[in-house]
Amino acid sequence: MKSDALRGHLDALLLATLDGRELHGYAIIEALQLRSGGALDLPTGTVYPALRRLERAGFVRSEWSTVSGRHRRTYKLTSSGERELANQRTAWREFTVAIEGVLGSGPWPAKA
């Protein structure tokens, strides 16, 4: 998938991936790949700065933990992040309906 197609949607994708879960960065990347059927294969250089931006905005909280002797930073939605995700989902539905109206394969309505 072209990176241009993701422009403006990365934050919503990350918030949705964290919905109801606490994940470390690489697990977020893997979840995006899995849930997109492999279409989203984002590099760490894209995901980690976005997670830090979401944390600064107050939508994500992170904490360090040790798993099998390895230090990992895990991320979780805040209540503000949950509200932002709900807003992003509503905006996405409105966007897709509008775009489908133009790009959809159905016939154009006849002029009155």
C-alpha positions as CSV (number, residue, x, y, z in Angstrom):
1,M,0.0,0.0,0.0
2,K,1.3,3.4,-0.9
3,S,2.4,5.6,2.0
4,D,0.4,8.5,0.5
5,A,-2.8,6.5,1.1
6,L,-2.0,6.5,4.8
7,R,-1.4,10.2,5.1
8,G,-3.7,11.6,7.8
9,H,-4.8,8.2,8.9
10,L,-1.8,6.8,10.8
11,D,-2.9,8.2,14.2
12,A,-6.4,6.6,13.9
13,L,-4.8,3.3,12.9
14,L,-2.5,3.3,15.9
15,L,-5.3,4.3,18.3
16,A,-7.5,1.5,16.9
17,T,-4.7,-1.0,17.2
18,L,-4.4,-0.1,20.9
19,D,-8.2,-0.2,21.6
20,G,-8.6,-2.3,24.6
21,R,-5.0,-3.5,24.6
22,E,-1.6,-2.6,26.0
23,L,1.1,-3.4,23.4
24,H,4.8,-2.7,22.9
25,G,5.9,-1.0,19.7
26,Y,6.8,-4.1,17.7
27,A,3.5,-5.8,18.7
28,I,1.7,-2.7,17.4
29,I,3.5,-3.1,14.0
30,E,2.6,-6.8,13.9
31,A,-1.0,-6.1,14.8
32,L,-1.3,-3.6,12.0
33,Q,0.1,-6.1,9.5
34,L,-2.2,-8.9,10.8
35,R,-5.4,-6.8,10.8
36,S,-4.7,-5.4,7.4
37,G,-4.0,-8.7,5.8
38,G,-0.4,-7.7,5.3
39,A,-1.2,-4.5,3.4
40,L,0.2,-2.3,6.2
41,D,3.9,-3.0,6.8
42,L,5.0,0.2,8.5
43,P,8.6,0.8,9.5
44,T,9.6,1.5,13.1
45,G,10.8,5.0,11.9
46,T,7.1,5.8,11.1
47,V,5.4,4.1,14.1
48,Y,7.5,5.2,17.0
49,P,7.5,9.0,16.3
50,A,3.7,8.7,15.8
51,L,3.4,7.0,19.2
52,R,5.4,9.7,20.8
53,R,3.3,12.4,19.2
54,L,0.1,10.6,20.4
55,E,1.6,10.5,23.9
56,R,2.4,14.2,23.9
57,A,-1.2,14.8,22.8
58,G,-2.4,12.9,25.8
59,F,-4.1,10.1,23.7
60,V,-1.6,7.4,24.7
61,R,0.2,6.5,27.9
62,S,3.4,4.5,28.0
63,E,5.4,2.7,30.6
64,W,8.5,0.6,30.7
65,S,8.4,-3.0,31.7
66,T,10.8,-6.0,31.6
67,V,9.8,-9.1,29.7
68,S,12.2,-12.1,29.6
69,G,15.0,-9.8,30.7
70,R,14.3,-7.3,27.9
71,H,13.1,-3.7,28.5
72,R,10.0,-2.8,26.5
73,R,7.9,0.3,26.4
74,T,4.2,-0.6,26.3
75,Y,1.5,1.8,25.1
76,K,-2.1,2.1,26.2
77,L,-5.0,4.4,25.3
78,T,-6.0,7.1,27.8
79,S,-9.6,8.0,28.3
80,S,-8.9,11.0,26.0
81,G,-7.4,8.6,23.5
82,E,-10.6,6.5,23.6
83,R,-12.7,9.6,22.9
84,E,-10.3,10.6,20.0
85,L,-10.6,7.1,18.5
86,A,-14.4,7.4,18.6
87,N,-14.2,10.8,16.8
88,Q,-11.7,9.3,14.3
89,R,-14.0,6.4,13.6
90,T,-17.0,8.7,13.0
91,A,-14.9,10.9,10.7
92,W,-13.7,7.8,8.8
93,R,-17.2,6.5,8.2
94,E,-18.3,9.9,6.9
95,F,-15.2,10.1,4.6
96,T,-15.7,6.6,3.2
97,V,-19.4,7.2,2.5
98,A,-18.5,10.4,0.6
99,I,-15.7,8.7,-1.4
100,E,-17.8,5.7,-2.2
101,G,-20.5,8.0,-3.6
102,V,-17.9,9.3,-6.1
103,L,-15.7,6.2,-6.8
104,G,-18.4,3.6,-6.4
105,S,-19.3,1.6,-9.5
106,G,-23.0,2.5,-9.4
107,P,-24.6,4.7,-12.1
108,W,-24.8,8.4,-11.6
109,P,-28.2,9.7,-10.7
110,A,-30.1,11.2,-13.7
111,K,-30.5,14.9,-13.8
112,A,-33.9,16.2,-12.7
